[in-house]
């Protein structure tokens, strides 16, 4: 086993770093990476991003949204959350096995005074509350096993960022299961910060395997490849939003001039169909606006470009562009 140092707090870069190591490093060794993100929501590869996030809150608080290559539910990261990635070879049959790989994490936490346990399918819990969610991916006889450890996360932000009203969206994306969560810092015997805890955990993981910590150092060429993967994949709307499963969105609101009922079908992040109903009175055929919205990214900035020069009052009556945009997204 070797560890890989990653001091970045950029969520887009860190997910690119992890995937690059998973798919490209020589598999004579097992690798462990401990890393910390600035505020971000990390969604599972099979999820509809918009079903998992409170878009308005996320935008207002500059929280990045990133899709990962493993399944499972959405999780919140911040500078009080420690992430672990373990990359190893498939041992025996190719199947998802959380217990085998994560026992060292649980036993390492126990050595630090945290009486955690593997619980359910893919959680680590403490006093019946979730402190870690784990996910896995298998590719070409390799396993990526990664998870979160809630050390001193702002749980109020976690709750708000993932608190989304889902009744307006219908899709086949995998929905997250919300659980009671807890930080582990209050349970530690010593008052340490997250960076000290990170070093303690790394040392304990190697001790569990009776090994001395040994570092794998990435070359400059490998680092450039990671930066390219970040730029071309993880920082793009197409990956983080456009990879969402097909879904339908509906919204209704009554205005002084009448009601508007909007229905959208979105596939790979693109508005494939748009229908607008209501008892409003307009001098312009609303079908013209529907057609202009078809083929557009389901993204607030892109929709703003479409309606910027549109005389919305001619379609509906006295409506503002902000009201119409809210109708399409909120």
TORRO-49213 format. One record per residue (C-alpha): residue in three letters; x, y, z; residue number from 1. Coordinates in nm, 2 decimals, padded with zeros to 4 digits. Layout:
<rs>
{residu: ALA x: X y: Y z: Z num: NUM}
...
</rs>
This chain:
<rs>
{residu: UNK x: 00.00 y: 00.00 z: 00.00 num: 1}
{residu: UNK x: 00.11 y: 00.35 z: -00.08 num: 2}
{residu: UNK x: -00.04 y: 00.69 z: 00.00 num: 3}
{residu: UNK x: -00.08 y: 00.98 z: -00.25 num: 4}
{residu: UNK x: -00.07 y: 01.34 z: -00.13 num: 5}
{residu: UNK x: -00.34 y: 01.57 z: -00.26 num: 6}
{residu: UNK x: -00.35 y: 01.91 z: -00.08 num: 7}
{residu: UNK x: -00.61 y: 02.07 z: -00.32 num: 8}
{residu: UNK x: -00.95 y: 02.18 z: -00.18 num: 9}
{residu: UNK x: -01.10 y: 02.23 z: -00.53 num: 10}
{residu: UNK x: -01.38 y: 01.97 z: -00.57 num: 11}
{residu: UNK x: -01.36 y: 01.96 z: -00.95 num: 12}
{residu: UNK x: -00.98 y: 01.90 z: -00.94 num: 13}
{residu: UNK x: -01.01 y: 01.65 z: -00.65 num: 14}
{residu: UNK x: -01.26 y: 01.43 z: -00.83 num: 15}
{residu: UNK x: -01.05 y: 01.44 z: -01.14 num: 16}
{residu: UNK x: -00.74 y: 01.35 z: -00.93 num: 17}
{residu: UNK x: -00.92 y: 01.05 z: -00.79 num: 18}
{residu: UNK x: -01.05 y: 00.92 z: -01.12 num: 19}
{residu: UNK x: -00.71 y: 00.96 z: -01.28 num: 20}
{residu: UNK x: -00.54 y: 00.76 z: -01.01 num: 21}
{residu: UNK x: -00.82 y: 00.49 z: -01.03 num: 22}
{residu: UNK x: -00.78 y: 00.44 z: -01.40 num: 23}
{residu: UNK x: -00.41 y: 00.50 z: -01.46 num: 24}
{residu: UNK x: -00.18 y: 00.41 z: -01.18 num: 25}
{residu: UNK x: 00.00 y: 00.07 z: -01.19 num: 26}
{residu: UNK x: -00.19 y: -00.19 z: -00.99 num: 27}
{residu: UNK x: 00.11 y: -00.36 z: -00.83 num: 28}
{residu: UNK x: 00.01 y: -00.16 z: -00.52 num: 29}
{residu: UNK x: -00.29 y: -00.05 z: -00.33 num: 30}
{residu: UNK x: -00.33 y: 00.33 z: -00.29 num: 31}
{residu: UNK x: -00.49 y: 00.55 z: -00.03 num: 32}
{residu: UNK x: -00.57 y: 00.92 z: -00.07 num: 33}
{residu: UNK x: -00.71 y: 01.14 z: 00.21 num: 34}
{residu: UNK x: -00.84 y: 01.47 z: 00.08 num: 35}
{residu: UNK x: -01.06 y: 01.77 z: 00.17 num: 36}
{residu: UNK x: -01.30 y: 01.97 z: -00.04 num: 37}
{residu: UNK x: -01.42 y: 02.32 z: -00.01 num: 38}
{residu: UNK x: -01.81 y: 02.34 z: 00.00 num: 39}
{residu: UNK x: -01.95 y: 02.11 z: -00.26 num: 40}
{residu: UNK x: -02.23 y: 01.86 z: -00.33 num: 41}
{residu: UNK x: -02.11 y: 01.54 z: -00.48 num: 42}
{residu: UNK x: -02.38 y: 01.35 z: -00.67 num: 43}
{residu: UNK x: -02.38 y: 00.98 z: -00.77 num: 44}
{residu: UNK x: -02.32 y: 00.89 z: -01.13 num: 45}
{residu: UNK x: -02.68 y: 00.77 z: -01.17 num: 46}
{residu: UNK x: -02.85 y: 01.06 z: -01.01 num: 47}
{residu: UNK x: -03.05 y: 01.36 z: -01.15 num: 48}
{residu: UNK x: -02.85 y: 01.65 z: -01.01 num: 49}
{residu: UNK x: -03.15 y: 01.88 z: -00.99 num: 50}
{residu: UNK x: -03.34 y: 01.63 z: -00.78 num: 51}
{residu: UNK x: -03.06 y: 01.62 z: -00.52 num: 52}
{residu: UNK x: -02.97 y: 01.99 z: -00.46 num: 53}
{residu: UNK x: -03.14 y: 02.30 z: -00.34 num: 54}
{residu: UNK x: -03.04 y: 02.50 z: -00.64 num: 55}
{residu: UNK x: -03.13 y: 02.84 z: -00.50 num: 56}
{residu: UNK x: -02.93 y: 02.78 z: -00.18 num: 57}
{residu: UNK x: -02.64 y: 02.62 z: -00.36 num: 58}
{residu: UNK x: -02.61 y: 02.92 z: -00.60 num: 59}
{residu: UNK x: -02.64 y: 03.18 z: -00.32 num: 60}
{residu: UNK x: -02.37 y: 03.01 z: -00.12 num: 61}
{residu: UNK x: -02.13 y: 02.94 z: -00.41 num: 62}
{residu: UNK x: -02.14 y: 02.56 z: -00.34 num: 63}
{residu: UNK x: -01.99 y: 02.36 z: -00.63 num: 64}
{residu: UNK x: -02.17 y: 02.06 z: -00.77 num: 65}
{residu: UNK x: -01.98 y: 01.76 z: -00.90 num: 66}
{residu: UNK x: -02.08 y: 01.42 z: -01.04 num: 67}
{residu: UNK x: -01.86 y: 01.13 z: -00.94 num: 68}
{residu: UNK x: -01.80 y: 00.80 z: -01.11 num: 69}
{residu: UNK x: -01.95 y: 00.58 z: -00.84 num: 70}
{residu: UNK x: -02.32 y: 00.52 z: -00.76 num: 71}
{residu: UNK x: -02.51 y: 00.59 z: -00.45 num: 72}
{residu: UNK x: -02.65 y: 00.91 z: -00.31 num: 73}
{residu: UNK x: -02.56 y: 01.28 z: -00.29 num: 74}
{residu: UNK x: -02.33 y: 01.40 z: -00.01 num: 75}
{residu: UNK x: -02.22 y: 01.73 z: 00.11 num: 76}
{residu: UNK x: -01.85 y: 01.82 z: 00.16 num: 77}
{residu: UNK x: -01.68 y: 02.11 z: 00.32 num: 78}
{residu: UNK x: -01.35 y: 02.19 z: 00.49 num: 79}
{residu: UNK x: -01.47 y: 02.00 z: 00.80 num: 80}
{residu: UNK x: -01.52 y: 01.68 z: 00.61 num: 81}
{residu: UNK x: -01.24 y: 01.43 z: 00.54 num: 82}
{residu: UNK x: -01.26 y: 01.21 z: 00.23 num: 83}
{residu: UNK x: -01.09 y: 00.88 z: 00.18 num: 84}
{residu: UNK x: -01.02 y: 00.69 z: -00.14 num: 85}
{residu: UNK x: -00.88 y: 00.34 z: -00.15 num: 86}
{residu: UNK x: -00.78 y: 00.20 z: -00.49 num: 87}
{residu: UNK x: -00.70 y: -00.17 z: -00.51 num: 88}
{residu: UNK x: -00.73 y: -00.48 z: -00.73 num: 89}
{residu: UNK x: -01.04 y: -00.70 z: -00.74 num: 90}
{residu: UNK x: -00.99 y: -01.00 z: -00.51 num: 91}
{residu: UNK x: -01.19 y: -01.30 z: -00.63 num: 92}
{residu: UNK x: -01.53 y: -01.24 z: -00.78 num: 93}
{residu: UNK x: -01.61 y: -00.90 z: -00.94 num: 94}
{residu: UNK x: -01.87 y: -00.75 z: -00.71 num: 95}
{residu: UNK x: -01.94 y: -00.45 z: -00.48 num: 96}
{residu: UNK x: -01.81 y: -00.54 z: -00.13 num: 97}
{residu: UNK x: -01.81 y: -00.26 z: 00.12 num: 98}
{residu: UNK x: -01.72 y: -00.47 z: 00.42 num: 99}
{residu: UNK x: -01.39 y: -00.61 z: 00.30 num: 100}
{residu: UNK x: -01.22 y: -00.28 z: 00.21 num: 101}
{residu: UNK x: -01.37 y: -00.06 z: 00.48 num: 102}
{residu: UNK x: -01.29 y: -00.27 z: 00.79 num: 103}
{residu: UNK x: -00.95 y: -00.10 z: 00.81 num: 104}
{residu: UNK x: -01.12 y: 00.24 z: 00.81 num: 105}
{residu: UNK x: -01.36 y: 00.14 z: 01.09 num: 106}
{residu: UNK x: -01.08 y: -00.02 z: 01.30 num: 107}
{residu: UNK x: -00.85 y: 00.28 z: 01.25 num: 108}
{residu: UNK x: -01.13 y: 00.51 z: 01.38 num: 109}
{residu: UNK x: -01.17 y: 00.28 z: 01.68 num: 110}
{residu: UNK x: -00.80 y: 00.32 z: 01.76 num: 111}
{residu: UNK x: -00.86 y: 00.69 z: 01.76 num: 112}
{residu: UNK x: -01.14 y: 00.65 z: 02.01 num: 113}
{residu: UNK x: -01.43 y: 00.65 z: 01.77 num: 114}
{residu: UNK x: -01.65 y: 00.34 z: 01.83 num: 115}
{residu: UNK x: -01.79 y: 00.33 z: 01.47 num: 116}
{residu: UNK x: -01.94 y: 00.03 z: 01.29 num: 117}
{residu: UNK x: -02.03 y: -00.06 z: 00.94 num: 118}
{residu: UNK x: -02.41 y: -00.04 z: 00.91 num: 119}
{residu: UNK x: -02.66 y: -00.12 z: 00.65 num: 120}
{residu: UNK x: -02.54 y: -00.15 z: 00.29 num: 121}
{residu: UNK x: -02.27 y: 00.13 z: 00.28 num: 122}
{residu: UNK x: -02.26 y: 00.35 z: 00.59 num: 123}
{residu: UNK x: -02.04 y: 00.39 z: 00.89 num: 124}
{residu: UNK x: -02.23 y: 00.49 z: 01.19 num: 125}
{residu: UNK x: -02.17 y: 00.62 z: 01.54 num: 126}
{residu: UNK x: -02.44 y: 00.60 z: 01.81 num: 127}
{residu: UNK x: -02.69 y: 00.50 z: 01.53 num: 128}
{residu: UNK x: -02.61 y: 00.82 z: 01.34 num: 129}
{residu: UNK x: -02.43 y: 00.83 z: 01.00 num: 130}
{residu: UNK x: -02.08 y: 00.97 z: 01.00 num: 131}
{residu: UNK x: -01.97 y: 00.82 z: 00.66 num: 132}
{residu: UNK x: -02.13 y: 00.72 z: 00.34 num: 133}
{residu: UNK x: -01.93 y: 00.49 z: 00.11 num: 134}
{residu: UNK x: -01.95 y: 00.42 z: -00.26 num: 135}
{residu: UNK x: -01.76 y: 00.19 z: -00.50 num: 136}
{residu: UNK x: -01.69 y: 00.14 z: -00.87 num: 137}
{residu: UNK x: -01.52 y: -00.16 z: -01.04 num: 138}
{residu: UNK x: -01.33 y: -00.11 z: -01.37 num: 139}
{residu: UNK x: -01.09 y: -00.35 z: -01.54 num: 140}
{residu: UNK x: -01.03 y: -00.55 z: -01.23 num: 141}
{residu: UNK x: -00.97 y: -00.24 z: -01.02 num: 142}
{residu: UNK x: -01.18 y: -00.12 z: -00.73 num: 143}
{residu: UNK x: -01.23 y: 00.25 z: -00.63 num: 144}
{residu: UNK x: -01.37 y: 00.26 z: -00.28 num: 145}
{residu: UNK x: -01.43 y: 00.61 z: -00.13 num: 146}
{residu: UNK x: -01.62 y: 00.77 z: 00.14 num: 147}
{residu: UNK x: -01.68 y: 01.07 z: 00.36 num: 148}
{residu: UNK x: -01.59 y: 01.12 z: 00.73 num: 149}
{residu: UNK x: -01.79 y: 01.40 z: 00.89 num: 150}
{residu: UNK x: -01.53 y: 01.55 z: 01.12 num: 151}
{residu: UNK x: -01.65 y: 01.90 z: 01.19 num: 152}
{residu: UNK x: -01.89 y: 01.97 z: 00.90 num: 153}
{residu: UNK x: -02.14 y: 02.26 z: 00.92 num: 154}
{residu: UNK x: -02.45 y: 02.03 z: 00.95 num: 155}
{residu: UNK x: -02.69 y: 02.32 z: 00.90 num: 156}
{residu: UNK x: -02.54 y: 02.39 z: 00.55 num: 157}
{residu: UNK x: -02.55 y: 02.02 z: 00.47 num: 158}
{residu: UNK x: -02.92 y: 02.01 z: 00.56 num: 159}
{residu: UNK x: -03.01 y: 02.32 z: 00.36 num: 160}
{residu: UNK x: -02.80 y: 02.24 z: 00.05 num: 161}
{residu: UNK x: -02.96 y: 01.89 z: 00.02 num: 162}
{residu: UNK x: -03.31 y: 02.00 z: 00.12 num: 163}
{residu: UNK x: -03.48 y: 02.00 z: -00.22 num: 164}
{residu: UNK x: -03.86 y: 01.99 z: -00.29 num: 165}
{residu: UNK x: -03.88 y: 01.69 z: -00.53 num: 166}
{residu: UNK x: -04.25 y: 01.70 z: -00.62 num: 167}
{residu: UNK x: -04.19 y: 01.91 z: -00.93 num: 168}
{residu: UNK x: -03.95 y: 01.67 z: -01.08 num: 169}
{residu: UNK x: -04.01 y: 01.31 z: -01.20 num: 170}
{residu: UNK x: -03.72 y: 01.10 z: -01.32 num: 171}
{residu: UNK x: -03.57 y: 00.75 z: -01.30 num: 172}
{residu: UNK x: -03.26 y: 00.89 z: -01.13 num: 173}
{residu: UNK x: -03.15 y: 00.71 z: -00.81 num: 174}
{residu: UNK x: -03.28 y: 00.91 z: -00.51 num: 175}
{residu: UNK x: -03.07 y: 00.98 z: -00.20 num: 176}
{residu: UNK x: -03.18 y: 00.84 z: 00.13 num: 177}
{residu: UNK x: -03.15 y: 01.10 z: 00.40 num: 178}
{residu: UNK x: -03.02 y: 00.99 z: 00.74 num: 179}
{residu: UNK x: -02.94 y: 01.14 z: 01.08 num: 180}
{residu: UNK x: -02.58 y: 01.24 z: 01.07 num: 181}
{residu: UNK x: -02.31 y: 01.33 z: 01.32 num: 182}
{residu: UNK x: -01.96 y: 01.48 z: 01.34 num: 183}
{residu: UNK x: -01.69 y: 01.28 z: 01.51 num: 184}
{residu: UNK x: -01.49 y: 01.57 z: 01.66 num: 185}
{residu: UNK x: -01.70 y: 01.58 z: 01.98 num: 186}
{residu: UNK x: -01.62 y: 01.21 z: 02.04 num: 187}
{residu: UNK x: -01.24 y: 01.24 z: 02.01 num: 188}
{residu: UNK x: -01.04 y: 01.22 z: 02.33 num: 189}
{residu: UNK x: -00.80 y: 01.50 z: 02.22 num: 190}
{residu: UNK x: -00.90 y: 01.84 z: 02.07 num: 191}
{residu: UNK x: -00.74 y: 01.82 z: 01.73 num: 192}
{residu: UNK x: -00.81 y: 01.99 z: 01.40 num: 193}
{residu: UNK x: -00.89 y: 01.81 z: 01.08 num: 194}
{residu: UNK x: -00.54 y: 01.82 z: 00.94 num: 195}
{residu: UNK x: -00.40 y: 01.65 z: 01.25 num: 196}
{residu: UNK x: -00.69 y: 01.40 z: 01.24 num: 197}
{residu: UNK x: -00.60 y: 01.33 z: 00.87 num: 198}
{residu: UNK x: -00.24 y: 01.25 z: 00.97 num: 199}
{residu: UNK x: -00.35 y: 01.03 z: 01.26 num: 200}
{residu: UNK x: -00.60 y: 00.84 z: 01.04 num: 201}
{residu: UNK x: -00.34 y: 00.78 z: 00.77 num: 202}
{residu: UNK x: -00.09 y: 00.65 z: 01.02 num: 203}
{residu: UNK x: -00.35 y: 00.42 z: 01.17 num: 204}
{residu: UNK x: -00.45 y: 00.28 z: 00.83 num: 205}
{residu: UNK x: -00.09 y: 00.17 z: 00.76 num: 206}
{residu: UNK x: -00.05 y: 00.04 z: 01.11 num: 207}
{residu: UNK x: -00.36 y: -00.18 z: 01.06 num: 208}
{residu: UNK x: -00.18 y: -00.35 z: 00.77 num: 209}
{residu: UNK x: 00.15 y: -00.36 z: 00.96 num: 210}
{residu: UNK x: 00.31 y: -00.13 z: 00.71 num: 211}
{residu: UNK x: 00.52 y: 00.18 z: 00.72 num: 212}
{residu: UNK x: 00.37 y: 00.47 z: 00.53 num: 213}
{residu: UNK x: 00.52 y: 00.50 z: 00.18 num: 214}
{residu: UNK x: 00.43 y: 00.77 z: -00.07 num: 215}
{residu: UNK x: 00.36 y: 00.74 z: -00.44 num: 216}
{residu: UNK x: 00.46 y: 01.07 z: -00.60 num: 217}
{residu: UNK x: 00.29 y: 01.17 z: -00.92 num: 218}
{residu: UNK x: 00.50 y: 01.30 z: -01.21 num: 219}
{residu: UNK x: 00.46 y: 01.64 z: -01.36 num: 220}
{residu: UNK x: 00.31 y: 01.47 z: -01.67 num: 221}
{residu: UNK x: 00.05 y: 01.29 z: -01.46 num: 222}
{residu: UNK x: -00.04 y: 01.61 z: -01.29 num: 223}
{residu: UNK x: -00.10 y: 01.78 z: -01.63 num: 224}
{residu: UNK x: -00.32 y: 01.49 z: -01.73 num: 225}
{residu: UNK x: -00.53 y: 01.54 z: -01.41 num: 226}
{residu: UNK x: -00.56 y: 01.91 z: -01.48 num: 227}
{residu: UNK x: -00.68 y: 01.83 z: -01.83 num: 228}
{residu: UNK x: -00.94 y: 01.58 z: -01.69 num: 229}
{residu: UNK x: -01.06 y: 01.85 z: -01.45 num: 230}
{residu: UNK x: -01.09 y: 02.11 z: -01.73 num: 231}
{residu: UNK x: -01.25 y: 01.88 z: -01.99 num: 232}
{residu: UNK x: -01.48 y: 01.68 z: -01.77 num: 233}
{residu: UNK x: -01.53 y: 01.77 z: -01.40 num: 234}
{residu: UNK x: -01.56 y: 02.14 z: -01.44 num: 235}
{residu: UNK x: -01.82 y: 02.11 z: -01.72 num: 236}
{residu: UNK x: -02.20 y: 02.15 z: -01.71 num: 237}
{residu: UNK x: -02.22 y: 01.85 z: -01.95 num: 238}
{residu: UNK x: -02.08 y: 01.61 z: -01.69 num: 239}
{residu: UNK x: -02.22 y: 01.76 z: -01.37 num: 240}
{residu: UNK x: -02.57 y: 01.83 z: -01.49 num: 241}
{residu: UNK x: -02.60 y: 01.70 z: -01.85 num: 242}
{residu: UNK x: -02.53 y: 01.34 z: -01.75 num: 243}
{residu: UNK x: -02.85 y: 01.34 z: -01.54 num: 244}
{residu: UNK x: -03.12 y: 01.08 z: -01.64 num: 245}
{residu: UNK x: -03.41 y: 01.20 z: -01.85 num: 246}
{residu: UNK x: -03.67 y: 01.38 z: -01.64 num: 247}
{residu: UNK x: -03.99 y: 01.58 z: -01.65 num: 248}
{residu: UNK x: -04.04 y: 01.91 z: -01.47 num: 249}
{residu: UNK x: -04.37 y: 02.08 z: -01.40 num: 250}
{residu: UNK x: -04.46 y: 02.40 z: -01.22 num: 251}
{residu: UNK x: -04.77 y: 02.61 z: -01.18 num: 252}
{residu: UNK x: -04.83 y: 02.96 z: -01.05 num: 253}
{residu: UNK x: -05.11 y: 03.21 z: -01.04 num: 254}
{residu: UNK x: -05.03 y: 03.57 z: -01.13 num: 255}
{residu: UNK x: -05.27 y: 03.88 z: -01.13 num: 256}
{residu: UNK x: -05.30 y: 03.84 z: -01.51 num: 257}
{residu: UNK x: -05.38 y: 03.47 z: -01.49 num: 258}
{residu: UNK x: -05.22 y: 03.13 z: -01.43 num: 259}
{residu: UNK x: -04.92 y: 02.96 z: -01.60 num: 260}
{residu: UNK x: -04.86 y: 02.59 z: -01.60 num: 261}
{residu: UNK x: -04.53 y: 02.49 z: -01.75 num: 262}
{residu: UNK x: -04.42 y: 02.13 z: -01.84 num: 263}
{residu: UNK x: -04.07 y: 02.03 z: -01.96 num: 264}
{residu: UNK x: -03.91 y: 01.71 z: -02.07 num: 265}
{residu: UNK x: -03.53 y: 01.72 z: -02.02 num: 266}
{residu: UNK x: -03.29 y: 01.46 z: -02.16 num: 267}
{residu: UNK x: -02.91 y: 01.47 z: -02.11 num: 268}
{residu: UNK x: -02.96 y: 01.82 z: -01.97 num: 269}
{residu: UNK x: -03.13 y: 01.96 z: -02.28 num: 270}
{residu: UNK x: -03.50 y: 02.07 z: -02.30 num: 271}
{residu: UNK x: -03.65 y: 01.83 z: -02.55 num: 272}
{residu: UNK x: -04.01 y: 01.94 z: -02.51 num: 273}
{residu: UNK x: -04.18 y: 02.25 z: -02.36 num: 274}
{residu: UNK x: -04.55 y: 02.30 z: -02.32 num: 275}
{residu: UNK x: -04.70 y: 02.61 z: -02.15 num: 276}
{residu: UNK x: -05.07 y: 02.61 z: -02.05 num: 277}
{residu: UNK x: -05.28 y: 02.86 z: -01.86 num: 278}
{residu: UNK x: -05.57 y: 03.10 z: -01.86 num: 279}
{residu: UNK x: -05.35 y: 03.40 z: -01.94 num: 280}
{residu: UNK x: -05.43 y: 03.64 z: -02.23 num: 281}
{residu: UNK x: -05.15 y: 03.72 z: -02.48 num: 282}
{residu: UNK x: -05.13 y: 03.88 z: -02.82 num: 283}
{residu: UNK x: -04.84 y: 03.65 z: -02.92 num: 284}
{residu: UNK x: -04.87 y: 03.27 z: -02.98 num: 285}
{residu: UNK x: -04.70 y: 03.10 z: -02.68 num: 286}
{residu: UNK x: -04.60 y: 02.82 z: -02.92 num: 287}
{residu: UNK x: -04.33 y: 03.05 z: -03.06 num: 288}
{residu: UNK x: -04.17 y: 03.07 z: -02.71 num: 289}
{residu: UNK x: -04.21 y: 02.70 z: -02.66 num: 290}
{residu: UNK x: -04.02 y: 02.64 z: -02.98 num: 291}
{residu: UNK x: -03.74 y: 02.88 z: -02.88 num: 292}
{residu: UNK x: -03.69 y: 02.69 z: -02.55 num: 293}
{residu: UNK x: -03.66 y: 02.35 z: -02.72 num: 294}
{residu: UNK x: -03.30 y: 02.24 z: -02.76 num: 295}
{residu: UNK x: -03.17 y: 02.47 z: -02.49 num: 296}
{residu: UNK x: -02.96 y: 02.35 z: -02.20 num: 297}
{residu: UNK x: -03.18 y: 02.33 z: -01.88 num: 298}
{residu: UNK x: -02.96 y: 02.59 z: -01.72 num: 299}
{residu: UNK x: -03.07 y: 02.93 z: -01.58 num: 300}
{residu: UNK x: -02.80 y: 03.12 z: -01.77 num: 301}
{residu: UNK x: -02.89 y: 02.96 z: -02.10 num: 302}
{residu: UNK x: -03.26 y: 03.02 z: -02.05 num: 303}
{residu: UNK x: -03.19 y: 03.39 z: -01.96 num: 304}
{residu: UNK x: -03.02 y: 03.43 z: -02.29 num: 305}
{residu: UNK x: -03.33 y: 03.30 z: -02.47 num: 306}
{residu: UNK x: -03.58 y: 03.52 z: -02.29 num: 307}
{residu: UNK x: -03.35 y: 03.83 z: -02.27 num: 308}
{residu: UNK x: -03.50 y: 03.99 z: -02.59 num: 309}
{residu: UNK x: -03.84 y: 03.81 z: -02.57 num: 310}
{residu: UNK x: -04.15 y: 04.03 z: -02.52 num: 311}
{residu: UNK x: -04.29 y: 03.80 z: -02.25 num: 312}
{residu: UNK x: -04.57 y: 04.04 z: -02.17 num: 313}
{residu: UNK x: -04.70 y: 03.98 z: -02.52 num: 314}
{residu: UNK x: -04.73 y: 03.60 z: -02.45 num: 315}
{residu: UNK x: -04.87 y: 03.62 z: -02.09 num: 316}
{residu: UNK x: -04.94 y: 03.97 z: -01.97 num: 317}
{residu: UNK x: -04.76 y: 04.17 z: -01.70 num: 318}
{residu: UNK x: -04.48 y: 03.91 z: -01.61 num: 319}
{residu: UNK x: -04.12 y: 03.99 z: -01.54 num: 320}
{residu: UNK x: -03.83 y: 03.78 z: -01.68 num: 321}
{residu: UNK x: -03.73 y: 03.69 z: -01.32 num: 322}
{residu: UNK x: -04.08 y: 03.55 z: -01.25 num: 323}
{residu: UNK x: -04.07 y: 03.35 z: -01.57 num: 324}
{residu: UNK x: -03.73 y: 03.21 z: -01.49 num: 325}
{residu: UNK x: -03.84 y: 03.12 z: -01.14 num: 326}
{residu: UNK x: -04.13 y: 02.94 z: -01.29 num: 327}
{residu: UNK x: -03.89 y: 02.72 z: -01.50 num: 328}
{residu: UNK x: -03.65 y: 02.64 z: -01.22 num: 329}
{residu: UNK x: -03.78 y: 02.70 z: -00.87 num: 330}
</rs>
